[in-house]
Amino acid sequence: MLAIDYHPLSTIENEGFRTLLKTIAPRFEIPSRRTIARYMNDKYQQLYDMFEREIAQITTLTLACDIWSDISNYGYLWITAHYLHNNKIKSGCLGLLPLEESHTAHYISEILMEEIQSFGINRETVTAIVTDNGANIKKATINCFGASKHIECFAHTVSRIVPDAISATPWIERVITKVRFIVTLTKRNVAVSDELQHLQERDGKTEATLLKFKQDVPARWNSTLIMIERFLELHKYVYPISLKCKFGPVENVTREELDLLRDIVLVSEPVEDVMTECSGDTYFTSSLIIPITNCMTITIRACNPSTEIGQRFQEKLLAESHRRFKDYESRELLAISTILDPRFKKLHFQKPLCAANAVKTINAIIKSAMADENKSQVANDSFWSYHYKLVSNWNQRVSSNSGLTLELEHYLNRPVILRSENPIEYWNKWKVVYSTLHSCALKYLSIVATSVQSERLFSKADTIEAERRSRLTGEKLSILAFLSSVDKEDYWHIS
């Protein structure tokens, strides 16, 4: 509870909590604060040792880095590792490191490499590193691992599309501001809120189905979409409830503005769907990026806004999508992982040359891996060296038409599988047939393309409970960050 739910240690001294435990288990002796702290440190050490052993065994992982400030405005570098272990997606916090100097790219690079080296992780093990779009952290990670391994957090990029399109359409901003004013008024005025409830009950709503207006959060555009959707559900009550205001009825939205709000929801929903799709933490996301951006663009284009301004907003949204995602198919990590995902392969590539280049790179990787495997076998067994040479020549045969290894060509020619199927299970099932391609596929499919999990950890650390533990040292905060990031099955399994 203390680590996972971010409650302070003082919770065990709270009267209500102690009464609850005494009621549930009267014979249970409640441990002291000092004892709980010792238990937590023991749990941390056990999980940390297990995490270190896992990291030492894996050959490929993705790092996600972000800079976070606590409630006292101290800066930290948050590093998480994401990897495949025993065919299961796992992640953990490598470190929550205090930044005691100016947040320059050079300083961040030094802190990052020191922490990675402390785990024995070398540059070759890191397949990709994900950051937000901040110039300093991007430059720091590129300095450490090179531009080819850097991925800008896809969720951060998508989150800017709708706000930028709205900013480019001033009339929409004015209508949303009007909606926001009405919503704020109803949230702050008890009489107005009571009248809204009364009117809904009059219309047959039960207590369980009563609705309230939802206030948006400026930093999260999807909350604005949710606010508009709820406003459209309750707009008929705006005028009667505003009569309860001391200064009289507020200016309601017009019929044309309501139509525009519906258009905003209609055109923005595909972007919201993409945000939901790429924000999962139980599956890897690198192979999803090209397909979902393509599906998003097609879906937005197929929308039919009823207003002229809605059509203009649709055009701006498509323009923003094109500007931000036009080069994604040429990014090697994303292209290779998409082709090696049996659910997608080359289906969603709009530029055939990008798909061809990715296939060419995969083919070269396979040939190199086969050659290395043959050399290793020959070195270990000189008697069978001629046999291994024959095997290598057989495995590296290429199609006379495509120039691809038979293994890769066979995979590409097979039908794609259902989107609901698990690509990792697919590759394990076909490992005997695609022995070399299997390793390559798992390497690239295990890449994450967002730093969403770090954002969720930030959110936990920013809860009200965190304010009550603002005296935590950097070391204790790092322990709590690690404990909250590990796989929950591991957390409860170790006693």
Secondary structure, DSSP 4 states (H G I P E B T S, - for coil): -TTTS---GGGGG-HHHHHHHHHH-TT--PPPHHHHHHHHHHHHHHHHHHHHHHHHH-S-EEEEEEEEE-TT--EEEEEEEEEEETTEEEEEEEEEEE--S---HHHHHHHHHHHHHHTT--TTTEEEEEE-S-HHHHHHHHHHH-GGGEEE-HHHHHTTHHHHHHHT-HHHHHHHHHHHHHHHHHHH-HHHHHHHHHHHHHTT--GGG-------BTTBHHHHHHHHHHHHHHGGGHHHHHTTSTT-PPPPPPHHHHHHHHHHHHHHHHHHHHHHHHT-SSS--GGGHHHHHHHHHHHHHH---SSHHHHHHHHHHHHHHHHHHTTGGG-HHHHHHHHTSTTTTTTT-S-HHHHHHHHHHHHHHHHHHHHHHHHHHHHH-STTHHHHHHHHHHHT-B-TTT--BHHHHHHHHSPPPPTTS-HHHHHHHTTTTSHHHHHHHHHHHT-----HHHHHHHHHHTSHHHHTTTT--HHHHHHHHHHHHS-HHHHHH--
